[in-house]
């Protein structure tokens, strides 16, 4: 099993690389950097889990993208993440390292449960669409316009 830390360089990237080197896990921690959108489905669908240990999210498309790719999801229980993930992910407090470890171990050791999360995630991802989003925004704008919220 490998830990793949994908994404653009961040302020802690060098520290993470040094930490990986210190624990002497050659090849087990991979830093591919930014992954183009067209390559993300292959990366996510081949993963044991997509893990998002975020402290803040405005809206979490990566969780839905991972679910749509058939990845089991583990994410923080903060901001919008519980609402986006629903019952299709394992949630943990971002400051609880042990809870994160337990979630990863559970998915590694309990394949039937992992498959349940994958199925729930695929269903959850289907419940979100750009057409649905546009319809909801339009309905909100129309309702606001009827209330005179736009000054007209």
N, CA, C and O of each residue as an XYZ file, in Angstrom:
608
protein
N       0.843     -1.167      0.000
C       0.000      0.000      0.000
C       0.894      1.237      0.000
O       1.914      1.287      0.688
N       0.487      2.234     -0.788
C       1.232      3.491     -0.867
C       0.344      4.645     -0.423
O      -0.874      4.611     -0.593
N       0.961      5.645      0.138
C       0.296      6.897      0.458
C       0.628      7.864     -0.665
O       1.793      8.204     -0.874
N      -0.397      8.307     -1.389
C      -0.207      9.236     -2.499
C      -0.729     10.593     -2.056
O      -1.921     10.764     -1.801
N       0.173     11.545     -1.969
C      -0.178     12.910     -1.569
C      -0.176     13.777     -2.821
O       0.831     14.393     -3.170
N      -1.318     13.811     -3.483
C      -1.441     14.533     -4.751
C      -1.927     15.951     -4.499
O      -2.646     16.220     -3.537
N      -1.525     16.836     -5.373
C      -1.972     18.224     -5.298
C      -0.823     19.179     -5.510
O       0.349     18.805     -5.469
N      -1.193     20.416     -5.737
C      -0.148     21.421     -5.968
C       0.661     21.623     -4.698
O       0.221     21.302     -3.594
N       1.839     22.155     -4.885
C       2.734     22.406     -3.756
C       2.044     23.322     -2.741
O       1.376     24.288     -3.110
N       2.217     23.003     -1.477
C       1.648     23.806     -0.395
C       2.762     24.176      0.565
O       3.902     23.739      0.409
N       2.432     24.965      1.535
C       3.474     25.443      2.445
C       4.109     24.329      3.261
O       5.224     24.490      3.756
N       3.418     23.201      3.412
C       3.960     22.091      4.202
C       4.559     20.976      3.349
O       4.959     19.943      3.886
N       4.626     21.162      2.049
C       5.105     20.101      1.159
C       6.521     19.649      1.490
O       6.783     18.449      1.581
N       7.432     20.592      1.670
C       8.822     20.226      1.983
C       8.904     19.477      3.304
O       9.650     18.506      3.427
N       8.150     19.921      4.277
C       8.134     19.258      5.586
C       7.632     17.812      5.460
O       8.180     16.904      6.085
N       6.601     17.611      4.656
C       6.072     16.260      4.451
C       7.096     15.363      3.763
O       7.240     14.194      4.120
N       7.799     15.905      2.786
C       8.840     15.123      2.095
C       9.948     14.714      3.071
O      10.405     13.571      3.065
N      10.370     15.667      3.908
C      11.411     15.361      4.899
C      10.922     14.293      5.878
O      11.671     13.384      6.238
N       9.686     14.403      6.299
C       9.116     13.431      7.234
C       9.074     12.043      6.598
O       9.420     11.053      7.243
N       8.656     11.969      5.343
C       8.617     10.677      4.638
C      10.012     10.082      4.535
O      10.182      8.872      4.688
N      11.003     10.911      4.281
C      12.388     10.433      4.188
C      12.895      9.959      5.550
O      13.634      8.977      5.622
N      12.516     10.632      6.615
C      12.962     10.269      7.966
C      12.451      8.903      8.399
O      13.164      8.155      9.069
N      11.213      8.574      8.018
C      10.665      7.273      8.435
C      11.101      6.161      7.496
O      10.715      5.004      7.664
N      11.912      6.522      6.503
C      12.540      5.552      5.612
C      11.532      4.612      4.963
O      11.602      3.394      5.128
N      10.605      5.190      4.230
C       9.620      4.404      3.494
C       9.777      4.661      1.991
O       8.879      5.216      1.358
N      10.912      4.260      1.426
C      11.160      4.564      0.012
C      10.059      3.992     -0.881
O       9.743      2.803     -0.829
N       9.494      4.862     -1.687
C       8.467      4.445     -2.632
C       7.095      4.252     -2.030
O       6.129      4.062     -2.769
N       6.973      4.294     -0.719
C       5.669      4.074     -0.100
C       4.895      5.372      0.110
O       3.678      5.354      0.294
N       5.597      6.485      0.080
C       4.945      7.790      0.109
C       5.300      8.469     -1.202
O       6.469      8.715     -1.496
N       4.273      8.766     -1.983
C       4.465      9.283     -3.329
C       3.924     10.709     -3.404
O       2.828     10.988     -2.918
N       4.684     11.596     -4.004
C       4.312     12.999     -4.170
C       4.228     13.326     -5.667
O       5.177     13.884     -6.217
N       3.130     12.999     -6.331
C       3.054     13.257     -7.777
C       2.861     14.731     -8.128
O       2.969     15.105     -9.296
N       2.577     15.570     -7.136
C       2.314     16.979     -7.415
C       0.914     17.152     -7.969
O       0.015     16.357     -7.697
N       0.750     18.196     -8.742
C      -0.554     18.471     -9.359
C      -0.906     17.348    -10.322
O      -0.085     16.957    -11.151
N      -2.114     16.832    -10.216
C      -2.586     15.778    -11.115
C      -3.647     16.390    -12.026
O      -4.650     16.904    -11.531
N      -3.453     16.346    -13.346
C      -4.443     16.921    -14.262
C      -5.817     16.274    -14.081
O      -5.925     15.096    -13.741
N      -6.853     17.063    -14.313
C      -8.231     16.598    -14.122
C      -8.509     15.282    -14.836
O      -9.204     14.415    -14.307
N      -7.961     15.138    -16.042
C      -8.250     13.922    -16.815
C      -7.603     12.673    -16.218
O      -8.005     11.557    -16.548
N      -6.610     12.842    -15.347
C      -5.948     11.701    -14.714
C      -6.508     11.361    -13.331
O      -6.226     10.293    -12.788
N      -7.301     12.272    -12.765
C      -7.831     12.041    -11.413
C      -8.722     10.803    -11.294
O      -8.593     10.069    -10.315
N      -9.624     10.540    -12.252
C     -10.460      9.344    -12.097
C      -9.656      8.053    -11.956
O     -10.006      7.194    -11.147
N      -8.590      7.908    -12.728
C      -7.770      6.693    -12.628
C      -7.088      6.623    -11.265
O      -7.029      5.558    -10.651
N      -6.576      7.752    -10.794
C      -5.908      7.781     -9.490
C      -6.897      7.450     -8.372
O      -6.604      6.635     -7.497
N      -8.061      8.082     -8.408
C      -9.042      7.869     -7.342
C      -9.658      6.477     -7.370
O      -9.834      5.852     -6.324
N      -9.985      5.990     -8.561
C     -10.647      4.682     -8.634
C      -9.714      3.547     -8.244
O     -10.172      2.466     -7.872
N      -8.410      3.783     -8.325
C      -7.451      2.755     -7.936
C      -7.038      2.818     -6.478
O      -6.231      2.008     -6.023
N      -7.582      3.770     -5.747
C      -7.167      3.973     -4.356
C      -7.984      3.133     -3.381
O      -9.158      2.848     -3.621
N      -7.357      2.744     -2.291
C      -8.090      2.112     -1.188
C      -9.130      3.097     -0.673
O     -10.267      2.721     -0.387
N      -8.733      4.356     -0.560
C      -9.638      5.402     -0.089
C      -9.125      6.762     -0.515
O      -7.927      6.959     -0.719
N     -10.049      7.690     -0.645
C      -9.725      9.096     -0.823
C      -9.859      9.723      0.557
O     -10.916      9.640      1.182
N      -8.796     10.346      1.029
C      -8.788     10.908      2.378
C      -8.636     12.418      2.288
O      -7.714     12.923      1.648
N      -9.555     13.139      2.940
C      -9.514     14.599      2.948
C      -9.516     15.081      4.397
O     -10.576     15.288      4.987
N      -8.317     15.258      4.969
C      -8.224     15.705      6.371
C      -8.222     17.229      6.466
O      -7.264     17.830      6.952
N      -9.296     17.839      6.000
C      -9.365     19.289      5.888
C      -9.871     19.944      7.175
O     -10.680     19.379      7.911
N      -9.368     21.145      7.416
C      -9.856     21.954      8.540
C     -10.956     22.895      8.091
O     -11.760     23.340      8.911
N     -11.007     23.208      6.791
C     -12.004     24.137      6.270
C     -12.288     23.805      4.816
O     -11.374     23.552      4.031
N     -13.542     23.808      4.478
C     -13.955     23.628      3.085
C     -15.131     24.558      2.832
O     -16.083     24.600      3.612
N     -15.058     25.299      1.743
C     -16.191     26.126      1.344
C     -17.269     25.247      0.720
O     -18.453     25.385      1.030
N     -16.861     24.364     -0.140
C     -17.709     23.333     -0.735
C     -16.745     22.280     -1.228
O     -15.671     22.614     -1.728
N     -17.098     21.030     -1.100
C     -16.105     20.007     -1.367
C     -16.399     19.167     -2.597
O     -16.921     18.056     -2.494
N     -16.066     19.697     -3.742
C     -16.173     18.909     -4.966
C     -15.263     17.690     -4.958
O     -15.668     16.652     -5.480
N     -14.045     17.752     -4.392
C     -13.200     16.549     -4.407
C     -13.866     15.333     -3.761
O     -13.655     14.211     -4.222
N     -14.658     15.525     -2.713
C     -15.355     14.396     -2.081
C     -16.326     13.770     -3.077
O     -16.365     12.549     -3.227
N     -17.108     14.603     -3.754
C     -18.063     14.078     -4.737
C     -17.361     13.469     -5.942
O     -17.810     12.456     -6.478
N     -16.264     14.079     -6.367
C     -15.490     13.517     -7.487
C     -14.961     12.131     -7.131
O     -15.027     11.205     -7.940
N     -14.437     11.998     -5.917
C     -13.919     10.697     -5.483
C     -15.040      9.663     -5.443
O     -14.865      8.531     -5.895
N     -16.184     10.053     -4.905
C     -17.322      9.133     -4.853
C     -17.754      8.720     -6.250
O     -18.029      7.546     -6.497
N     -17.814      9.682     -7.163
C     -18.215      9.380     -8.541
C     -17.226      8.452     -9.234
O     -17.593      7.738    -10.167
N     -15.976      8.458     -8.785
C     -14.943      7.583     -9.348
C     -14.941      6.201     -8.702
O     -14.169      5.331     -9.108
N     -15.787      5.990     -7.711
C     -15.839      4.698     -7.048
C     -14.815      4.535     -5.948
O     -14.414      3.413     -5.639
N     -14.386      5.630     -5.351
C     -13.447      5.553     -4.226
C     -14.214      5.639     -2.913
O     -15.154      6.423     -2.783
N     -13.810      4.839     -1.954
C     -14.333      5.002     -0.596
C     -13.761      6.314     -0.069
O     -12.628      6.667     -0.396
N     -14.530      7.041      0.744
C     -14.112      8.362      1.200
C     -14.003      8.412      2.719
O     -14.864      7.916      3.445
N     -12.919      9.024      3.170
C     -12.699      9.347      4.576
C     -12.459     10.851      4.599
O     -11.559     11.342      3.917
N     -13.256     11.593      5.379
C     -13.047     13.038      5.408
C     -13.344     13.606      6.791
O     -13.980     12.972      7.633
N     -12.862     14.812      6.984
C     -13.063     15.520      8.240
C     -14.548     15.762      8.489
O     -15.362     15.770      7.565
N     -14.872     15.958      9.753
C     -16.258     16.227     10.132
C     -16.490     17.725     10.362
O     -17.241     18.107     11.260
N     -15.848     18.571      9.550
C     -15.952     20.012      9.717
C     -16.577     20.662      8.486
O     -16.658     20.067      7.411
N     -17.012     21.896      8.681
C     -17.569     22.731      7.622
C     -18.682     21.979      6.880
O     -19.569     21.402      7.508
N     -18.631     21.989      5.564
C     -19.687     21.382      4.755
C     -19.479     19.893      4.524
O     -20.352     19.235      3.959
N     -18.346     19.348      4.948
C     -18.017     17.964      4.597
C     -19.055     16.941      5.057
O     -19.404     16.061      4.270
N     -19.568     17.008      6.294
C     -20.592     16.030      6.667
C     -21.851     16.132      5.795
O     -22.469     15.120      5.465
N     -22.218     17.348      5.431
C     -23.392     17.541      4.582
C     -23.166     16.974      3.183
O     -24.052     16.331      2.620
N     -21.999     17.211      2.634
C     -21.683     16.707      1.296
C     -21.557     15.185      1.313
O     -22.098     14.508      0.438
N     -20.851     14.648      2.298
C     -20.573     13.210      2.348
C     -21.790     12.384      2.745
O     -21.937     11.249      2.290
N     -22.662     12.930      3.582
C     -23.807     12.166      4.052
C     -23.352     10.898      4.755
O     -22.390     10.919      5.523
N     -24.041      9.798      4.495
C     -23.678      8.518      5.121
C     -22.745      7.700      4.229
O     -22.579      6.496      4.422
N     -22.138      8.378      3.243
C     -21.308      7.677      2.256
C     -19.820      7.824      2.528
O     -19.002      7.554      1.648
N     -19.453      8.252      3.741
C     -18.035      8.426      4.073
C     -17.825      8.155      5.553
O     -18.754      8.237      6.357
N     -16.593      7.832      5.892
C     -16.193      7.788      7.293
C     -15.712      9.180      7.661
O     -14.876      9.755      6.963
N     -16.230      9.720      8.743
C     -15.871     11.067      9.180
C     -14.999     11.002     10.414
O     -15.120     10.078     11.219
N     -14.112     11.988     10.569
C     -13.247     12.065     11.739
C     -12.938     13.519     12.029
O     -12.969     14.353     11.125
N     -12.642     13.831     13.279
C     -12.222     15.176     13.644
C     -10.809     15.388     13.107
O      -9.951     14.525     13.295
N     -10.546     16.514     12.444
C      -9.240     16.691     11.804
C      -8.063     16.732     12.777
O      -6.913     16.599     12.358
N      -8.333     16.912     14.045
C      -7.235     16.909     15.022
C      -7.105     15.572     15.747
O      -6.349     15.457     16.712
N      -7.843     14.560     15.280
C      -7.836     13.245     15.924
C      -7.108     12.231     15.037
O      -7.725     11.528     14.237
N      -5.799     12.175     15.196
C      -4.966     11.292     14.374
C      -5.382      9.829     14.543
O      -5.408      9.080     13.567
N      -5.702      9.423     15.755
C      -6.086      8.033     15.996
C      -7.367      7.674     15.251
O      -7.480      6.572     14.714
N      -8.325      8.585     15.211
C      -9.574      8.322     14.485
C      -9.304      8.158     12.993
O      -9.906      7.308     12.336
N      -8.398      8.973     12.462
C      -8.036      8.834     11.053
C      -7.359      7.487     10.803
O      -7.674      6.804      9.829
N      -6.437      7.109     11.674
C      -5.770      5.808     11.539
C      -6.789      4.678     11.570
O      -6.712      3.753     10.762
N      -7.743      4.743     12.495
C      -8.755      3.697     12.617
C      -9.635      3.626     11.373
O     -10.002      2.536     10.935
N      -9.975      4.780     10.802
C     -10.791      4.788      9.589
C     -10.049      4.129      8.428
O     -10.630      3.333      7.690
N      -8.774      4.457      8.267
C      -7.983      3.853      7.185
C      -7.849      2.350      7.408
O      -8.010      1.567      6.471
N      -7.558      1.946      8.635
C      -7.448      0.515      8.932
C      -8.759     -0.212      8.678
O      -8.762     -1.328      8.159
N      -9.866      0.411      9.039
C     -11.162     -0.245      8.832
C     -11.381     -0.521      7.344
O     -11.825     -1.607      6.972
N     -11.074      0.447      6.509
C     -11.274      0.227      5.069
C     -10.269     -0.761      4.498
O     -10.570     -1.477      3.543
N      -9.085     -0.801      5.077
C      -8.072     -1.756      4.609
C      -8.426     -3.182      5.014
O      -8.117     -4.130      4.292
N      -9.066     -3.334      6.154
C      -9.320     -4.669      6.702
C     -10.744     -5.177      6.486
O     -10.984     -6.379      6.597
N     -11.685     -4.299      6.183
C     -13.091     -4.690      6.067
C     -13.590     -4.394      4.652
O     -14.269     -3.394      4.416
N     -13.247     -5.269      3.727
C     -13.608     -5.075      2.322
C     -15.123     -4.981      2.109
O     -15.556     -4.140      1.322
N     -15.957     -5.804      2.773
C     -17.407     -5.643      2.579
C     -17.891     -4.237      2.972
O     -18.717     -3.650      2.273
N     -17.385     -3.704      4.078
C     -17.787     -2.356      4.487
C     -17.278     -1.322      3.482
O     -17.990     -0.368      3.169
N     -16.073     -1.496      2.981
C     -15.528     -0.583      1.977
C     -16.415     -0.564      0.740
O     -16.665      0.493      0.160
N     -16.888     -1.738      0.340
C     -17.775     -1.821     -0.824
C     -19.116     -1.128     -0.557
O     -19.693     -0.525     -1.462
N     -19.606     -1.215      0.675
C     -20.835     -0.505      1.050
C     -20.620      1.001      0.901
O     -21.463      1.697      0.335
N     -19.492      1.502      1.407
C     -19.208      2.936      1.278
C     -19.083      3.350     -0.186
O     -19.561      4.415     -0.575
N     -18.447      2.516     -0.989
C     -18.310      2.821     -2.418
C     -19.690      2.916     -3.067
O     -19.957      3.856     -3.815
N     -20.560      1.958     -2.789
C     -21.906      1.973     -3.368
C     -22.691      3.203     -2.895
O     -23.365      3.856     -3.691
N     -22.601      3.510     -1.614
C     -23.268      4.705     -1.093
C     -22.711      5.961     -1.749
O     -23.457      6.886     -2.071
N     -21.390      5.990     -1.946
C     -20.760      7.148     -2.559
C     -21.193      7.349     -4.000
O     -21.453      8.477     -4.421
N     -21.272      6.271     -4.754
C     -21.735      6.382     -6.137
C     -23.153      6.931     -6.182
O     -23.465      7.787     -7.011
N     -24.006      6.445     -5.297
C     -25.386      6.933     -5.223
C     -25.426      8.395     -4.789
O     -26.179      9.196     -5.343
N     -24.622      8.729     -3.810
C     -24.570     10.105     -3.309
C     -24.108     11.057     -4.413
O     -24.694     12.124     -4.594
N     -23.085     10.687     -5.134
C     -22.564     11.540     -6.209
C     -23.616     11.761     -7.291
O     -23.676     12.840     -7.881
N     -24.442     10.757     -7.559
C     -25.500     10.906     -8.571
C     -26.562     11.904     -8.132
O     -27.275     12.460     -8.967
N     -26.673     12.137     -6.816
C     -27.710     13.062     -6.329
C     -27.310     14.526     -6.495
O     -28.110     15.420     -6.221
N     -26.080     14.779     -6.940
C     -25.609     16.137     -7.197
C     -25.330     16.272     -8.690
O     -24.691     15.406     -9.288
N     -25.807     17.356     -9.288
C     -25.515     17.602    -10.700
C     -25.481     19.104    -10.933
O     -26.039     19.884    -10.162
N     -24.809     19.491    -12.020
C     -24.767     20.912    -12.351
C     -26.150     21.403    -12.736
O     -26.495     22.545    -12.433
N     -26.960     20.573    -13.397
C     -28.316     20.974    -13.775
C     -29.156     21.231    -12.521
O     -29.902     22.207    -12.452
N     -29.026     20.349    -11.539
C     -29.747     20.517    -10.285
C     -29.285     21.793     -9.577
O     -30.108     22.547     -9.058
N     -27.984     22.033     -9.557
C     -27.425     23.231     -8.938
C     -27.970     24.484     -9.626
O     -28.402     25.421     -8.954
N     -27.951     24.503    -10.950
C     -28.444     25.658    -11.698
C     -29.925     25.895    -11.419
O     -30.349     27.040    -11.261
N     -30.712     24.830    -11.358
C     -32.140     24.969    -11.069
C     -32.371     25.550     -9.678
O     -33.262     26.379     -9.490
N     -31.579     25.123     -8.711
C     -31.721     25.647     -7.350
C     -31.311     27.116     -7.267
O     -31.964     27.904     -6.584
N     -30.242     27.482     -7.953
C     -29.815     28.885     -7.972
C     -30.883     29.742     -8.641
O     -31.220     30.813     -8.136
N     -31.416     29.288     -9.762
C     -32.464     30.028    -10.464
C     -33.693     30.194     -9.567
O     -34.260     31.284     -9.492
N     -34.102     29.130     -8.891
C     -35.263     29.215     -7.994
C     -35.005     30.210     -6.868
O     -35.899     30.970     -6.497
N     -33.795     30.213     -6.325
C     -33.465     31.161     -5.253
C     -33.496     32.592     -5.769
O     -34.006     33.484     -5.091
N     -32.951     32.819     -6.971
C     -32.967     34.158     -7.553
C     -34.386     34.619     -7.840
O     -34.729     35.773     -7.585
N     -35.209     33.725     -8.368
C     -36.609     34.077     -8.647
C     -37.350     34.423     -7.361
O     -38.108     35.392     -7.318
N     -37.128     33.624     -6.305
C     -37.774     33.890     -5.013
C     -37.301     35.224     -4.443
O     -38.101     35.987     -3.902
N     -36.017     35.507     -4.560
C     -35.480     36.769     -4.067
C     -36.056     37.934     -4.859
O     -36.358     38.982     -4.289
N     -36.210     37.760     -6.166
C     -36.780     38.800     -7.011
C     -38.226     39.094     -6.650
O     -38.637     40.254     -6.668
N     -39.009     38.068     -6.321
C     -40.399     38.242     -5.925
C     -40.516     38.976     -4.595
O     -41.488     39.694     -4.360
N     -39.521     38.796     -3.723
C     -39.519     39.473     -2.421
C     -38.969     40.898     -2.544
O     -38.976     41.656     -1.574
N     -38.500     41.252     -3.723
C     -37.930     42.579     -3.909
C     -36.513     42.711     -3.354
O     -36.055     43.814     -3.056
N     -35.837     41.597     -3.220
C     -34.504     41.610     -2.629
C     -33.482     42.310     -3.509
O     -32.404     42.671     -3.038
N     -33.806     42.506     -4.778
C     -32.851     43.122     -5.686
C     -33.162     44.604     -5.904
O     -32.589     45.235     -6.791
N     -34.059     45.153     -5.102
C     -34.361     46.576     -5.184
C     -35.224     46.955     -6.366
O     -35.345     48.140     -6.679
N     -35.825     45.992     -7.029
C     -36.610     46.317     -8.203
C     -38.006     46.069     -7.985
O     -38.820     46.290     -8.881
